[in-house]
Amino acid sequence: MKILEHNQIDLKKWDETILASDQPLVFAQTFYLNATSPGWAALVSDDHKTIMPLTVKRKLGINYLIQPPFTPQLGIFGKYDEKTANEFLNFIKSKFKFISIELNSGNASLGITGKNKRTFVIDYTKTYSYNSNTKRNIAKAIKANLICEEVKKQEMLSLTKKYLHPFLKKQLLIKPVQIKMFDQLLSNAGKENCLKTFIVKDQKQSISAMAHFISNGRHSVYLKGKSFDKNLNSGSMHFLMDNAIKYFENKKVATFDFGGGQTDSLAQFFSGFGAHPLEYKIYTSNNLPKAIKWLKK
């Protein structure tokens, strides 16, 4: 195995390995990483048949690995067994003084200790059903004559800036540099024809909800979204999600990923669509001198 700098990675082979993997996650594809971790490196073996993105950052002359914004579940992809996976993790531990990264759910069987995180997913190969509250909210939206439609590519960024940027800044407290990264991710995904953006409109053509989804044909993920009429309790976000779930199911996607669910409120919302929790691990290693604590901040 060896570390490759970004310009040494065979990007075509990389994406082929991700898409053929048991965990074909959009987060690990080149267009995604290029936006959220520019200049990312890689640990590879067997001519890109086993790969691990290295989301390297540098501070005070020290290289370290950190999870990029908007990018859960990286880790090891391709062909590997427990022995190979542990060799990969031991290798990066020997090369980086500080590591705090999320492994993918497929790495969970490796006996790795660490904090658990979870997302919620719908496996389209299995039966799923909405709960009564979700059905009620969808029916409410239909009764109110709400309409869900796909946003045209040329309108996507302007609508994002108008409707989602204030939410990202004021409610999620995302920094401007990360919002710029978010926009770049949308642009990259759009160029790869992997982006779908849906909006819900009321009878006056006002936008009631908006959400972005990224899909590679096997794995579809809800990136970010927001309802703008919560006070009306119209069911607009339930209605949007219902349309998106059905859209990707009709496209024969294997998995619909809600992209999170750490809080109880989100877990309740996502599970209402029949999604089940999927856990993965945070892998950490800290071999910094005791005097250096800034990397934890």
Backbone torsions as a table, in degrees:
resi	resn	phi	psi	omega
1	MET	NA	154.3	-179.6
2	LYS	-154.6	154.9	175.1
3	ILE	-87.1	131.4	175.6
4	LEU	-111.5	133.2	170.7
5	GLU	-70.0	165.7	-172.5
6	HIS	-56.6	-42.5	-177.1
7	ASN	-74.0	-5.2	177.7
8	GLN	-97.6	-10.5	-176.5
9	ILE	-76.8	134.3	172.4
10	ASP	-82.3	97.9	-172.0
11	LEU	-64.8	-32.5	178.8
12	LYS	-67.2	-47.5	178.2
13	LYS	-63.9	-36.7	179.4
14	TRP	-57.9	-52.5	-178.2
15	ASP	-65.8	-34.3	176.9
16	GLU	-62.5	-40.9	178.8
17	THR	-66.6	-41.9	179.1
18	ILE	-61.8	-48.2	-175.7
19	LEU	-69.2	-24.2	177.7
20	ALA	-91.0	-5.2	-176.2
21	SER	-73.2	159.7	172.0
22	ASP	-66.1	-19.0	177.6
23	GLN	-121.9	78.1	-174.6
24	PRO	-83.1	64.6	-170.9
25	LEU	-82.5	134.6	178.3
26	VAL	-60.9	-29.5	-176.8
27	PHE	-58.6	-28.4	-174.9
28	ALA	-96.4	0.7	178.8
29	GLN	-77.4	157.8	-172.4
30	THR	-63.7	-40.9	-178.4
31	PHE	-63.3	-31.5	-179.0
32	TYR	-75.1	-51.1	-179.3
33	LEU	-64.7	-33.1	178.7
34	ASN	-61.4	-28.8	179.4
35	ALA	-85.2	-43.7	-171.3
36	THR	-93.4	-17.6	177.9
37	SER	-143.9	66.9	-176.4
38	PRO	-53.2	134.3	179.3
39	GLY	80.4	12.8	-179.5
40	TRP	-51.9	147.9	177.6
41	ALA	-105.8	-171.9	-177.0
42	ALA	-153.6	147.9	168.7
43	LEU	-106.5	122.0	-174.9
44	VAL	-133.5	156.4	171.3
45	SER	-146.8	159.1	175.8
46	ASP	54.0	49.3	175.7
47	ASP	53.6	52.7	175.4
48	HIS	70.7	16.4	176.9
49	LYS	-80.6	-24.8	171.6
50	THR	-126.9	125.3	-171.4
51	ILE	-139.8	155.5	176.8
52	MET	-148.7	118.6	176.7
53	PRO	-68.6	139.4	177.8
54	LEU	-114.3	103.3	-176.5
55	THR	-88.7	81.1	-169.6
56	VAL	-84.6	136.3	168.3
57	LYS	-127.2	162.8	-176.0
58	ARG	-134.9	134.7	178.6
59	LYS	-147.9	131.1	-179.7
60	LEU	51.6	37.6	177.2
61	GLY	79.5	5.4	-178.9
62	ILE	-111.0	126.8	173.9
63	ASN	-84.7	136.8	178.6
64	TYR	-144.9	162.9	-179.0
65	LEU	-109.9	128.9	-179.2
66	ILE	-139.1	151.1	179.4
67	GLN	-74.9	127.0	-178.7
68	PRO	-72.7	158.4	175.1
69	PRO	-61.0	147.7	175.1
70	PHE	62.6	18.8	-170.1
71	THR	-135.4	78.0	175.5
72	PRO	-77.8	168.3	167.2
73	GLN	51.8	73.0	170.2
74	LEU	-99.7	-118.8	178.4
75	GLY	87.5	-146.7	-171.3
76	ILE	-102.3	136.1	-178.8
77	PHE	-132.4	161.0	177.0
78	GLY	97.5	-144.1	-177.7
79	LYS	-96.8	118.8	178.7
80	TYR	-160.4	156.2	170.6
81	ASP	-118.5	-175.4	-176.5
82	GLU	-62.3	-38.1	180.0
83	LYS	-63.1	-47.6	-179.8
84	THR	-63.2	-42.2	-179.0
85	ALA	-62.0	-43.6	179.2
86	ASN	-66.8	-34.0	175.2
87	GLU	-64.1	-40.3	177.2
88	PHE	-61.4	-47.7	-176.9
89	LEU	-67.4	-39.1	177.3
90	ASN	-66.4	-34.2	179.8
91	PHE	-65.6	-48.1	-178.8
92	ILE	-68.4	-31.1	177.7
93	LYS	-64.3	-32.2	179.6
94	SER	-78.3	-17.7	-174.8
95	LYS	-102.2	-22.3	-174.8
96	PHE	-125.1	129.6	-176.5
97	LYS	-70.9	-27.2	-179.5
98	PHE	-138.2	133.1	-179.9
99	ILE	-137.4	132.1	170.2
100	SER	-147.6	93.5	-174.5
101	ILE	-133.4	159.1	176.5
102	GLU	-99.3	126.8	172.3
103	LEU	-84.9	162.3	178.1
104	ASN	-84.6	166.3	-174.9
105	SER	-63.5	-25.9	178.1
106	GLY	-70.1	-19.4	177.3
107	ASN	-84.0	-4.5	-170.9
108	ALA	-66.5	-20.7	-176.9
109	SER	-85.9	9.6	-172.9
110	LEU	-90.5	4.5	179.1
111	GLY	74.1	22.2	-178.6
112	ILE	-79.4	133.0	176.0
113	THR	-91.4	148.8	180.0
114	GLY	158.4	173.5	-179.5
115	LYS	-70.3	140.8	177.5
116	ASN	-87.2	142.4	165.9
117	LYS	-123.7	167.8	-179.4
118	ARG	-144.7	151.6	166.4
119	THR	-124.1	174.3	175.5
120	PHE	-120.5	134.5	-175.3
121	VAL	-134.2	152.7	168.3
122	ILE	-109.4	121.0	174.8
123	ASP	-92.1	108.4	-174.7
124	TYR	-67.5	-14.2	178.2
125	THR	-80.3	-7.3	179.9
126	LYS	-119.2	161.7	179.6
127	THR	-71.6	136.9	174.4
128	TYR	-139.0	156.0	-179.5
129	SER	-149.9	149.3	178.3
130	TYR	-80.3	149.4	175.3
131	ASN	-83.8	174.7	-173.1
132	SER	-64.5	-36.3	-179.9
133	ASN	-66.0	-42.0	178.1
134	THR	-64.0	-45.2	178.4
135	LYS	-60.7	-40.3	-179.3
136	ARG	-63.9	-42.0	-179.7
137	ASN	-69.2	-37.0	176.7
138	ILE	-65.4	-43.2	178.6
139	ALA	-62.4	-37.3	178.6
140	LYS	-62.9	-42.7	179.5
141	ALA	-65.7	-41.4	179.1
142	ILE	-64.4	-42.6	179.5
143	LYS	-62.5	-32.4	179.9
144	ALA	-83.5	5.2	178.7
145	ASN	61.4	34.5	173.4
146	LEU	-70.3	149.7	-178.8
147	ILE	-125.0	133.2	176.1
148	CYS	-106.5	129.9	179.8
149	GLU	-142.1	157.6	178.5
150	GLU	-83.4	139.3	-179.8
151	VAL	-82.4	137.4	176.6
152	LYS	-70.5	149.1	-177.1
153	LYS	-54.5	-42.2	-175.3
154	GLN	-71.1	-14.2	-179.7
155	GLU	-102.9	-10.2	-170.7
156	MET	-59.9	-50.3	-173.8
157	LEU	-69.7	-40.4	-179.9
158	SER	-65.2	-39.7	177.5
159	LEU	-68.4	-36.4	177.5
160	THR	-61.7	-45.7	-179.4
161	LYS	-64.7	-37.6	-177.8
162	LYS	-74.8	-42.0	-170.4
163	TYR	-103.7	-39.1	-174.3
164	LEU	-94.2	-32.3	-179.2
165	HIS	-56.1	-45.8	178.1
166	PRO	-59.2	-37.5	177.6
167	PHE	-65.4	-45.1	179.9
168	LEU	-63.3	-41.0	-176.9
169	LYS	-74.0	-52.2	-168.1
170	LYS	-87.0	-35.0	-176.9
171	GLN	-97.8	-42.9	179.6
172	LEU	-89.8	-10.0	177.4
173	LEU	56.7	39.6	178.6
174	ILE	-80.9	135.2	-176.4
175	LYS	-70.0	151.6	-179.9
176	PRO	-53.9	-39.2	-179.4
177	VAL	-64.4	-32.5	178.8
178	GLN	-78.9	-30.9	174.9
179	ILE	-66.5	-37.6	174.8
180	LYS	-62.3	-39.5	176.9
181	MET	-63.5	-41.3	178.0
182	PHE	-59.6	-45.8	178.5
183	ASP	-62.8	-38.5	178.1
184	GLN	-65.2	-37.8	177.0
185	LEU	-62.5	-43.6	177.8
186	LEU	-61.7	-42.3	179.3
187	SER	-63.1	-46.3	179.7
188	ASN	-61.5	-44.7	-179.5
189	ALA	-64.6	-37.8	178.2
190	GLY	-63.6	-41.1	179.1
191	LYS	-64.6	-28.7	179.3
192	GLU	-90.5	4.7	-176.4
193	ASN	57.2	35.8	-179.4
194	CYS	-108.1	-1.9	-174.8
195	LEU	-102.9	133.6	171.0
196	LYS	-128.4	128.3	178.8
197	THR	-121.5	127.0	179.8
198	PHE	-115.9	145.2	171.7
199	ILE	-128.6	154.9	173.2
200	VAL	-115.5	131.2	179.6
201	LYS	-116.0	147.6	174.7
202	ASP	-91.5	-173.0	-175.8
203	GLN	-66.0	-21.0	178.9
204	LYS	-92.3	7.5	-179.4
205	GLN	69.8	16.0	174.0
206	SER	-79.8	142.4	-179.5
207	ILE	-79.0	122.1	-178.1
208	SER	-97.8	-24.8	-179.0
209	ALA	-159.6	154.6	179.5
210	MET	-150.1	143.9	178.8
211	ALA	-156.5	146.1	176.4
212	HIS	-105.8	143.0	176.1
213	PHE	-134.0	142.7	176.3
214	ILE	-121.0	134.0	-176.6
215	SER	-141.3	141.3	175.4
216	ASN	-111.0	11.7	-179.8
217	GLY	97.9	-21.0	175.9
218	ARG	-117.5	-39.7	-177.5
219	HIS	-122.4	121.8	176.7
220	SER	-117.3	135.6	-175.9
221	VAL	-130.0	139.0	171.6
222	TYR	-79.3	116.4	-174.4
223	LEU	-85.6	-66.6	176.9
224	LYS	-152.4	152.6	177.3
225	GLY	-166.5	171.8	-176.7
226	LYS	-162.0	142.0	168.8
227	SER	-97.8	145.8	-175.7
228	PHE	-115.2	10.8	-178.4
229	ASP	-133.3	38.3	-177.3
230	LYS	-57.3	-34.4	-179.2
231	ASN	-63.8	-27.2	179.1
232	LEU	-83.0	-17.4	-179.9
233	ASN	53.0	50.4	-172.5
234	SER	-86.2	-13.0	-176.1
235	GLY	81.1	18.5	-173.7
236	SER	-62.7	-39.8	-178.1
237	MET	-73.8	-36.8	173.9
238	HIS	-60.2	-41.9	-179.3
239	PHE	-64.9	-43.0	178.2
240	LEU	-62.8	-47.5	-179.9
241	MET	-61.2	-40.3	178.7
242	ASP	-59.7	-44.4	179.1
243	ASN	-64.6	-41.1	-179.9
244	ALA	-66.3	-44.3	-180.0
245	ILE	-59.4	-44.0	179.7
246	LYS	-68.8	-37.5	179.5
247	TYR	-59.9	-49.9	-176.6
248	PHE	-73.0	-29.1	174.4
249	GLU	-64.8	-41.5	178.3
250	ASN	-67.0	-23.3	177.4
251	LYS	-85.0	4.7	177.5
252	LYS	64.9	29.8	173.8
253	VAL	-69.3	148.6	-178.1
254	ALA	-81.5	-40.4	-171.9
255	THR	-136.9	133.1	170.2
256	PHE	-105.5	120.7	-173.7
257	ASP	-111.1	122.8	179.4
258	PHE	-78.0	-5.2	171.1
259	GLY	70.8	22.6	179.3
260	GLY	160.1	-160.7	-179.1
261	GLY	132.5	32.3	-178.7
262	GLN	-71.9	-35.8	-178.7
263	THR	-85.6	155.3	-179.2
264	ASP	-63.4	-36.8	-177.8
265	SER	-67.0	-42.1	177.2
266	LEU	-68.1	-40.4	178.8
267	ALA	-59.9	-40.6	179.3
268	GLN	-66.7	-41.7	179.7
269	PHE	-64.5	-47.9	-177.2
270	PHE	-68.3	-42.1	-178.9
271	SER	-66.9	-21.3	177.0
272	GLY	-63.8	-18.7	177.4
273	PHE	-93.8	7.8	-179.7
274	GLY	89.5	9.7	178.9
275	ALA	-76.1	149.8	178.3
276	HIS	-118.0	151.8	-178.1
277	PRO	-70.2	142.9	177.0
278	LEU	-129.4	118.0	-174.9
279	GLU	-95.9	150.1	174.3
280	TYR	-145.6	170.3	-170.4
281	LYS	-109.0	148.1	166.5
282	ILE	-96.0	122.7	179.7
283	TYR	-100.0	124.2	-179.1
284	THR	-128.9	149.0	174.5
285	SER	-152.9	129.2	-178.0
286	ASN	-130.3	103.0	176.8
287	ASN	-114.6	27.1	178.2
288	LEU	-74.0	153.0	170.2
289	PRO	-58.4	145.6	-175.8
290	LYS	-57.3	-28.3	-177.6
291	ALA	-71.6	-19.3	-176.8
292	ILE	-97.5	111.7	-177.8
293	LYS	-121.5	-3.6	-172.5
294	TRP	-65.6	-24.3	-176.8
295	LEU	-69.9	-18.1	179.5
296	LYS	-81.7	-12.0	-173.7
297	LYS	-85.4	NA	NA
